[in-house]
Amino acid sequence: MGTIIVGIDESEAARDALRWAIDNVDDDDEIVALHAWQMYIAGGMEGMMIDPGPLKEAAEEMARSVVAQVLSEYDDPPSVTIEIVEGHPGRNLIDRSEDADLLVIGSRGYGGFRGLLLGSVSTYCVHHVCCPVVVVPGDDGDGDDGDDVDEGDDD
C-alpha cells in the first residue's frame, strides 16, 4: 500500500486507530502517527508572549507514550514514525493525506448525539481527505458502543 497516516491524541479512539493500522497494513507499509497540537489564546491575551515550548514538549511526550503503549501490546511490533505538528488536527491530517495512501483516524463521536455522528475532526477529515480514509469507531468509555437498539419486550 505505502504510507499510512494515523491521527493520534490521548484518546482510546486514537489508540484503536493505531491498532487497526498495525493489524491491517502490509509489513512494508510505512506507519506515521501524526499528532497536531494547538495553543489556545483566551480573549484579550493576544499581546502576551507565551512560550510554546512546554506545550510542544508535552505533545511530543504524549504521542511517544501513546505509540509506545500500543506497540507494547505486540510481540513483533512494526516501526511507527511519530510526527508532531502545530495547528488544527483536521487541517494537518488533510495536508498530510495529500502524500499518503491511507488515513486512519479514530472517532470519539463528540460531534453530536452519541452513537449517531462522527467527532468533529473525523467529520472534517472524511469530507476533505485526499486519499482513502478509515474511521475506527471508538468506545465511549462506558462499555456501550453506541449501537444499542431497543428491540422491545418479547413477552
Z-matrix of the N, CA and C atoms (Angstrom, degrees):
N
C 1 1.456
C 2 1.525 1 109.83
N 3 1.330 2 119.65 1 -59.77
C 4 1.456 3 120.77 2 -179.79
C 5 1.503 4 113.18 3 134.31
N 6 1.341 5 116.23 4 -123.62
C 7 1.461 6 122.24 5 -176.81
C 8 1.518 7 110.17 6 -98.07
N 9 1.329 8 115.15 7 125.41
C 10 1.455 9 122.28 8 179.52
C 11 1.527 10 107.43 9 -112.80
N 12 1.327 11 116.60 10 119.91
C 13 1.460 12 122.00 11 177.36
C 14 1.523 13 107.50 12 -97.91
N 15 1.325 14 116.30 13 128.75
C 16 1.462 15 121.49 14 177.58
C 17 1.517 16 107.92 15 -119.81
N 18 1.315 17 116.60 16 119.82
C 19 1.458 18 120.88 17 176.63
C 20 1.519 19 109.70 18 -75.97
N 21 1.334 20 115.74 19 126.82
C 22 1.467 21 118.26 20 179.78
C 23 1.524 22 111.27 21 -127.48
N 24 1.306 23 113.98 22 150.71
C 25 1.452 24 124.05 23 168.33
C 26 1.517 25 105.68 24 -147.46
N 27 1.312 26 118.19 25 -159.27
C 28 1.458 27 120.12 26 -176.49
C 29 1.521 28 113.60 27 -84.40
N 30 1.315 29 118.92 28 0.41
C 31 1.456 30 122.25 29 -174.03
C 32 1.528 31 113.15 30 -79.76
N 33 1.311 32 114.89 31 158.22
C 34 1.463 33 120.57 32 174.46
C 35 1.531 34 109.81 33 -67.98
N 36 1.324 35 117.56 34 -30.36
C 37 1.470 36 120.58 35 176.96
C 38 1.522 37 110.73 36 -61.19
N 39 1.319 38 117.50 37 -38.63
C 40 1.464 39 121.21 38 177.53
C 41 1.521 40 110.66 39 -67.66
N 42 1.324 41 116.97 40 -40.28
C 43 1.467 42 120.12 41 176.24
C 44 1.526 43 110.35 42 -61.76
N 45 1.335 44 116.19 43 -41.28
C 46 1.466 45 120.32 44 177.73
C 47 1.532 46 111.21 45 -62.37
N 48 1.325 47 116.88 46 -37.90
C 49 1.471 48 120.45 47 178.11
C 50 1.530 49 110.44 48 -64.58
N 51 1.316 50 116.73 49 -42.64
C 52 1.465 51 119.91 50 178.80
C 53 1.525 52 110.42 51 -65.53
N 54 1.328 53 117.24 52 -41.90
C 55 1.471 54 120.32 53 175.93
C 56 1.525 55 110.55 54 -59.09
N 57 1.339 56 116.64 55 -43.67
C 58 1.455 57 120.10 56 -179.61
C 59 1.532 58 110.18 57 -59.77
N 60 1.310 59 116.34 58 -45.22
C 61 1.463 60 120.20 59 -179.91
C 62 1.525 61 110.83 60 -61.29
N 63 1.311 62 116.87 61 -45.92
C 64 1.469 63 120.41 62 -179.83
C 65 1.524 64 110.66 63 -61.66
N 66 1.319 65 116.83 64 -40.94
C 67 1.460 66 121.23 65 -175.99
C 68 1.527 67 113.84 66 -77.41
N 69 1.334 68 117.83 67 -17.36
C 70 1.465 69 119.57 68 -169.87
C 71 1.519 70 115.84 69 -122.48
N 72 1.310 71 118.35 70 5.49
C 73 1.460 72 118.99 71 179.48
C 74 1.521 73 109.91 72 -110.98
N 75 1.315 74 115.74 73 165.74
C 76 1.454 75 121.33 74 179.64
C 77 1.517 76 110.98 75 -76.79
N 78 1.327 77 116.01 76 157.66
C 79 1.464 78 121.37 77 -178.72
C 80 1.520 79 113.01 78 -59.94
N 81 1.329 80 117.38 79 -30.47
C 82 1.460 81 119.57 80 -177.37
C 83 1.523 82 113.34 81 -90.80
N 84 1.331 83 117.85 82 3.30
C 85 1.462 84 121.06 83 176.41
C 86 1.518 85 110.25 84 -74.97
N 87 1.315 86 115.78 85 148.16
C 88 1.463 87 121.91 86 175.33
C 89 1.523 88 107.93 87 -94.92
N 90 1.335 89 116.41 88 122.33
C 91 1.467 90 121.29 89 177.13
C 92 1.517 91 107.99 90 -101.80
N 93 1.340 92 115.40 91 124.55
C 94 1.459 93 121.91 92 178.68
C 95 1.520 94 108.19 93 -118.41
N 96 1.327 95 116.28 94 117.68
C 97 1.462 96 121.54 95 175.53
C 98 1.525 97 107.26 96 -90.40
N 99 1.326 98 116.48 97 114.31
C 100 1.459 99 121.94 98 -175.83
C 101 1.522 100 109.95 99 -107.32
N 102 1.329 101 115.54 100 126.05
C 103 1.460 102 120.91 101 175.22
C 104 1.522 103 108.53 102 -121.99
N 105 1.323 104 115.62 103 126.92
C 106 1.457 105 121.05 104 177.02
C 107 1.527 106 108.36 105 -108.47
N 108 1.313 107 115.38 106 134.11
C 109 1.453 108 120.22 107 178.08
C 110 1.520 109 109.55 108 -121.77
N 111 1.320 110 115.59 109 151.86
C 112 1.454 111 121.25 110 179.85
C 113 1.515 112 110.32 111 -130.81
N 114 1.312 113 115.43 112 147.85
C 115 1.449 114 121.11 113 173.20
C 116 1.529 115 106.41 114 -102.51
N 117 1.315 116 115.89 115 118.13
C 118 1.450 117 120.99 116 179.97
C 119 1.526 118 109.07 117 -93.77
N 120 1.311 119 115.98 118 133.61
C 121 1.458 120 121.88 119 179.67
C 122 1.526 121 107.73 120 -110.39
N 123 1.328 122 115.52 121 124.59
C 124 1.455 123 119.99 122 177.32
C 125 1.521 124 109.25 123 -71.69
N 126 1.300 125 116.95 124 150.16
C 127 1.454 126 121.76 125 -179.43
C 128 1.519 127 112.71 126 -51.28
N 129 1.334 128 117.30 127 135.59
C 130 1.446 129 122.60 128 177.89
C 131 1.514 130 114.61 129 85.24
N 132 1.327 131 118.21 130 0.47
C 133 1.460 132 120.35 131 -178.07
C 134 1.525 133 112.05 132 -107.75
N 135 1.331 134 117.87 133 11.16
C 136 1.459 135 121.25 134 -174.97
C 137 1.525 136 112.92 135 -57.19
N 138 1.327 137 117.04 136 -32.24
C 139 1.455 138 120.78 137 -177.22
C 140 1.523 139 114.34 138 -79.58
N 141 1.317 140 117.55 139 -11.62
C 142 1.460 141 120.37 140 -178.36
C 143 1.525 142 110.54 141 -76.35
N 144 1.306 143 115.82 142 140.76
C 145 1.453 144 120.93 143 174.95
C 146 1.528 145 108.24 144 -88.13
N 147 1.308 146 115.67 145 118.11
C 148 1.453 147 120.78 146 179.98
C 149 1.514 148 107.82 147 -118.53
N 150 1.313 149 116.27 148 128.63
C 151 1.454 150 121.54 149 179.10
C 152 1.524 151 108.69 150 -78.46
N 153 1.346 152 118.23 151 113.14
C 154 1.461 153 120.41 152 -179.58
C 155 1.529 154 113.43 153 -76.85
N 156 1.334 155 117.03 154 -7.18
C 157 1.465 156 120.81 155 -176.85
C 158 1.513 157 114.71 156 -52.14
N 159 1.332 158 118.93 157 -51.37
C 160 1.463 159 119.38 158 -179.80
C 161 1.536 160 113.13 159 -62.37
N 162 1.330 161 116.64 160 -34.32
C 163 1.463 162 119.52 161 178.39
C 164 1.531 163 110.80 162 -67.33
N 165 1.320 164 116.24 163 -42.09
C 166 1.463 165 120.37 164 178.51
C 167 1.524 166 110.34 165 -65.27
N 168 1.327 167 116.42 166 -42.77
C 169 1.468 168 120.05 167 178.47
C 170 1.520 169 111.10 168 -61.70
N 171 1.319 170 117.68 169 -40.41
C 172 1.464 171 121.63 170 178.35
C 173 1.529 172 110.53 171 -64.80
N 174 1.329 173 116.48 172 -40.29
C 175 1.467 174 120.79 173 177.83
C 176 1.524 175 110.66 174 -63.55
N 177 1.317 176 116.78 175 -42.88
C 178 1.472 177 120.92 176 179.17
C 179 1.522 178 110.98 177 -63.41
N 180 1.323 179 116.50 178 -44.06
C 181 1.470 180 120.45 179 -179.99
C 182 1.528 181 110.84 180 -63.93
N 183 1.338 182 116.81 181 -42.96
C 184 1.454 183 120.71 182 179.14
C 185 1.520 184 110.10 183 -60.51
N 186 1.338 185 117.46 184 -46.01
C 187 1.467 186 121.04 185 -178.50
C 188 1.532 187 110.81 186 -63.53
N 189 1.325 188 116.63 187 -44.01
C 190 1.480 189 119.75 188 177.61
C 191 1.525 190 110.73 189 -60.22
N 192 1.310 191 116.33 190 -41.48
C 193 1.458 192 121.38 191 -178.93
C 194 1.530 193 111.44 192 -65.06
N 195 1.318 194 117.23 193 -45.79
C 196 1.470 195 121.65 194 -179.95
C 197 1.529 196 110.35 195 -61.56
N 198 1.324 197 116.43 196 -48.10
C 199 1.468 198 119.99 197 -178.88
C 200 1.525 199 110.33 198 -64.35
N 201 1.328 200 117.85 199 -44.08
C 202 1.471 201 120.91 200 -179.92
C 203 1.524 202 111.16 201 -61.91
N 204 1.326 203 116.68 202 -40.89
C 205 1.472 204 120.44 203 -179.52
C 206 1.521 205 110.35 204 -62.97
N 207 1.327 206 117.55 205 -45.25
C 208 1.467 207 120.39 206 -179.91
C 209 1.529 208 110.67 207 -67.21
N 210 1.327 209 117.36 208 -45.03
C 211 1.457 210 119.83 209 -179.27
C 212 1.526 211 112.18 210 -63.10
N 213 1.330 212 117.74 211 -29.11
C 214 1.464 213 121.02 212 179.89
C 215 1.531 214 112.11 213 -66.24
N 216 1.318 215 117.44 214 -15.09
C 217 1.461 216 122.21 215 179.79
C 218 1.531 217 112.81 216 -81.17
N 219 1.326 218 117.17 217 -7.36
C 220 1.465 219 122.18 218 -174.81
C 221 1.528 220 110.61 219 -111.52
N 222 1.349 221 115.37 220 140.05
C 223 1.468 222 120.48 221 176.56
C 224 1.519 223 111.41 222 -67.86
N 225 1.303 224 116.26 223 -40.24
C 226 1.468 225 121.59 224 -178.74
C 227 1.531 226 108.17 225 -130.01
N 228 1.338 227 117.11 226 75.17
C 229 1.473 228 119.85 227 -173.55
C 230 1.526 229 111.83 228 -69.48
N 231 1.319 230 115.56 229 148.38
C 232 1.462 231 119.79 230 176.04
C 233 1.526 232 110.18 231 -77.15
N 234 1.291 233 115.35 232 170.99
C 235 1.458 234 120.79 233 173.47
C 236 1.532 235 108.12 234 -80.37
N 237 1.310 236 116.17 235 133.27
C 238 1.462 237 121.86 236 177.93
C 239 1.525 238 107.47 237 -126.91
N 240 1.316 239 116.01 238 122.76
C 241 1.457 240 121.89 239 176.22
C 242 1.520 241 108.34 240 -87.77
N 243 1.323 242 116.61 241 136.16
C 244 1.465 243 121.12 242 178.69
C 245 1.523 244 108.49 243 -105.35
N 246 1.332 245 115.73 244 129.16
C 247 1.460 246 121.63 245 174.90
C 248 1.522 247 108.54 246 -120.14
N 249 1.321 248 115.61 247 131.75
C 250 1.461 249 121.72 248 177.86
C 251 1.523 250 107.38 249 -115.33
N 252 1.329 251 116.11 250 127.18
C 253 1.461 252 120.45 251 179.39
C 254 1.529 253 108.83 252 -132.31
N 255 1.318 254 115.15 253 153.75
C 256 1.454 255 120.50 254 177.94
C 257 1.524 256 108.93 255 -97.08
N 258 1.315 257 116.10 256 137.03
C 259 1.448 258 120.80 257 175.82
C 260 1.516 259 112.31 258 130.38
N 261 1.305 260 115.21 259 -173.79
C 262 1.459 261 122.29 260 -177.46
C 263 1.521 262 110.24 261 -63.72
N 264 1.336 263 118.37 262 129.81
C 265 1.467 264 120.38 263 -178.42
C 266 1.534 265 113.61 264 -57.81
N 267 1.312 266 117.56 265 -47.32
C 268 1.461 267 120.04 266 -179.08
C 269 1.519 268 112.74 267 -60.78
N 270 1.326 269 115.48 268 -46.74
C 271 1.472 270 120.12 269 -179.30
C 272 1.534 271 110.61 270 -62.27
N 273 1.324 272 117.62 271 -41.98
C 274 1.464 273 120.94 272 179.76
C 275 1.521 274 111.79 273 -67.90
N 276 1.323 275 117.86 274 -38.59
C 277 1.465 276 120.50 275 177.17
C 278 1.529 277 110.59 276 -64.39
N 279 1.323 278 116.60 277 -40.91
C 280 1.464 279 120.28 278 178.29
C 281 1.521 280 110.35 279 -65.08
N 282 1.325 281 117.13 280 -45.38
C 283 1.468 282 120.10 281 178.44
C 284 1.520 283 110.65 282 -58.06
N 285 1.323 284 116.73 283 -43.66
C 286 1.467 285 120.66 284 -177.79
C 287 1.529 286 111.53 285 -72.11
N 288 1.336 287 117.45 286 -26.06
C 289 1.468 288 120.71 287 -179.49
C 290 1.530 289 112.37 288 -69.45
N 291 1.333 290 116.95 289 -16.74
C 292 1.461 291 120.23 290 -179.87
C 293 1.525 292 111.91 291 -60.28
N 294 1.332 293 117.50 292 -30.43
C 295 1.461 294 121.96 293 -179.43
C 296 1.524 295 112.31 294 -110.05
N 297 1.318 296 117.77 295 13.36
C 298 1.464 297 121.78 296 -176.03
C 299 1.523 298 111.12 297 -105.82
N 300 1.312 299 114.29 298 163.27
C 301 1.462 300 120.81 299 176.23
C 302 1.522 301 111.56 300 -99.54
N 303 1.341 302 116.77 301 -18.88
C 304 1.460 303 121.23 302 179.80
C 305 1.523 304 108.31 303 -160.19
N 306 1.333 305 115.70 304 141.16
C 307 1.461 306 122.46 305 173.34
C 308 1.519 307 107.18 306 -114.88
N 309 1.331 308 116.81 307 129.42
C 310 1.461 309 121.84 308 178.24
C 311 1.522 310 107.59 309 -121.13
N 312 1.326 311 115.34 310 125.59
C 313 1.463 312 120.47 311 179.70
C 314 1.522 313 109.26 312 -136.34
N 315 1.305 314 114.89 313 150.82
C 316 1.452 315 120.23 314 173.39
C 317 1.509 316 109.25 315 -92.28
N 318 1.315 317 115.65 316 161.77
C 319 1.454 318 119.50 317 176.98
C 320 1.518 319 109.08 318 -129.72
N 321 1.321 320 114.47 319 121.58
C 322 1.461 321 119.50 320 176.09
C 323 1.522 322 110.57 321 -86.29
N 324 1.331 323 116.92 322 -12.47
C 325 1.454 324 120.27 323 178.04
C 326 1.515 325 114.30 324 72.65
N 327 1.345 326 117.90 325 28.08
C 328 1.451 327 120.09 326 -178.69
C 329 1.523 328 112.67 327 -85.19
N 330 1.318 329 118.02 328 6.31
C 331 1.448 330 120.30 329 -175.78
C 332 1.509 331 114.80 330 -82.76
N 333 1.299 332 119.53 331 -5.57
C 334 1.450 333 120.53 332 -178.18
C 335 1.511 334 110.07 333 179.31
N 336 1.318 335 115.64 334 -144.09
C 337 1.450 336 119.89 335 -179.71
C 338 1.516 337 110.22 336 -64.91
N 339 1.303 338 115.83 337 127.35
C 340 1.453 339 122.01 338 -177.09
C 341 1.531 340 110.95 339 -51.61
N 342 1.337 341 114.85 340 130.71
C 343 1.451 342 120.24 341 177.12
C 344 1.517 343 114.27 342 85.04
N 345 1.325 344 117.87 343 -9.68
C 346 1.458 345 120.25 344 -177.94
C 347 1.518 346 113.01 345 -107.13
N 348 1.316 347 117.74 346 -33.05
C 349 1.455 348 120.86 347 -174.57
C 350 1.519 349 111.64 348 -124.00
N 351 1.332 350 115.35 349 155.42
C 352 1.452 351 120.81 350 172.41
C 353 1.522 352 108.83 351 -75.06
N 354 1.312 353 116.75 352 164.42
C 355 1.456 354 120.58 353 173.76
C 356 1.519 355 110.49 354 -70.11
N 357 1.316 356 117.16 355 171.12
C 358 1.462 357 120.78 356 -175.07
C 359 1.526 358 112.62 357 -66.21
N 360 1.345 359 118.50 358 -40.19
C 361 1.468 360 119.92 359 179.77
C 362 1.518 361 110.43 360 -69.85
N 363 1.325 362 117.90 361 -44.33
C 364 1.472 363 119.44 362 -179.86
C 365 1.530 364 110.92 363 -65.36
N 366 1.318 365 118.16 364 -37.61
C 367 1.463 366 120.64 365 176.78
C 368 1.524 367 110.36 366 -63.36
N 369 1.318 368 116.68 367 -45.43
C 370 1.461 369 120.80 368 178.36
C 371 1.531 370 110.54 369 -58.29
N 372 1.324 371 115.99 370 -45.90
C 373 1.467 372 119.95 371 -178.29
C 374 1.522 373 111.94 372 -64.62
N 375 1.313 374 117.22 373 -44.16
C 376 1.466 375 120.33 374 -179.50
C 377 1.526 376 110.97 375 -58.72
N 378 1.321 377 117.08 376 -35.94
C 379 1.462 378 120.68 377 -177.54
C 380 1.527 379 114.56 378 -83.49
N 381 1.331 380 118.14 379 -15.76
C 382 1.464 381 119.97 380 -174.26
C 383 1.519 382 114.68 381 -126.69
N 384 1.305 383 118.54 382 0.00
C 385 1.462 384 122.72 383 -172.62
C 386 1.531 385 112.07 384 -63.48
N 387 1.330 386 115.41 385 149.38
C 388 1.464 387 122.66 386 -178.07
C 389 1.527 388 112.46 387 -103.33
N 390 1.324 389 117.89 388 3.95
C 391 1.460 390 122.15 389 -178.98
C 392 1.530 391 107.15 390 -148.19
N 393 1.324 392 118.57 391 174.67
C 394 1.474 393 118.81 392 174.71
C 395 1.531 394 110.54 393 -58.21
N 396 1.317 395 115.98 394 148.18
C 397 1.461 396 121.24 395 -177.97
C 398 1.523 397 109.63 396 -131.19
N 399 1.326 398 115.28 397 141.30
C 400 1.460 399 122.52 398 172.81
C 401 1.516 400 106.78 399 -117.53
N 402 1.329 401 116.42 400 125.59
C 403 1.454 402 121.28 401 175.06
C 404 1.523 403 106.85 402 -107.29
N 405 1.318 404 115.49 403 115.47
C 406 1.460 405 121.68 404 -178.34
C 407 1.526 406 107.57 405 -92.53
N 408 1.336 407 117.18 406 115.75
C 409 1.463 408 118.28 407 -179.67
C 410 1.511 409 110.72 408 -68.18
N 411 1.312 410 115.61 409 138.80
C 412 1.457 411 120.58 410 -179.60
C 413 1.507 412 111.74 411 -102.43
N 414 1.313 413 114.61 412 161.68
C 415 1.453 414 122.46 413 172.87
C 416 1.521 415 106.20 414 -85.34
N 417 1.317 416 117.46 415 133.39
C 418 1.461 417 120.08 416 -177.21
C 419 1.521 418 113.18 417 -78.21
N 420 1.327 419 117.58 418 6.84
C 421 1.454 420 120.54 419 174.26
C 422 1.512 421 115.08 420 95.64
N 423 1.344 422 117.44 421 -10.55
C 424 1.465 423 117.68 422 179.76
C 425 1.520 424 112.32 423 -103.77
N 426 1.342 425 115.80 424 12.66
C 427 1.451 426 119.89 425 179.46
C 428 1.511 427 112.89 426 83.04
N 429 1.324 428 117.07 427 -1.58
C 430 1.452 429 122.59 428 -178.99
C 431 1.513 430 108.49 429 -105.24
N 432 1.323 431 116.55 430 123.73
C 433 1.462 432 119.00 431 -178.00
C 434 1.513 433 112.68 432 -84.99
N 435 1.323 434 117.58 433 4.96
C 436 1.458 435 121.25 434 176.40
C 437 1.508 436 114.03 435 81.55
N 438 1.330 437 117.18 436 3.62
C 439 1.461 438 120.44 437 -176.13
C 440 1.513 439 112.93 438 -104.14
N 441 1.336 440 117.97 439 18.78
C 442 1.451 441 120.38 440 -179.18
C 443 1.514 442 110.15 441 -66.03
N 444 1.311 443 114.61 442 140.27
C 445 1.445 444 121.44 443 176.18
C 446 1.521 445 106.44 444 -127.92
N 447 1.310 446 116.27 445 128.43
C 448 1.446 447 119.65 446 177.15
C 449 1.518 448 108.09 447 -77.29
N 450 1.324 449 115.39 448 111.83
C 451 1.463 450 119.98 449 -176.13
C 452 1.525 451 111.61 450 -96.55
N 453 1.308 452 116.80 451 8.03
C 454 1.456 453 120.45 452 176.04
C 455 1.518 454 112.78 453 76.31
N 456 1.315 455 115.87 454 179.42
C 457 1.448 456 123.18 455 179.50
C 458 1.506 457 110.06 456 -84.73
N 459 1.321 458 116.79 457 134.76
C 460 1.455 459 120.52 458 177.53
C 461 1.525 460 111.23 459 -89.39
N 462 1.340 461 116.82 460 -2.41
C 463 1.466 462 119.85 461 -177.74
C 464 1.489 463 112.61 462 -76.70
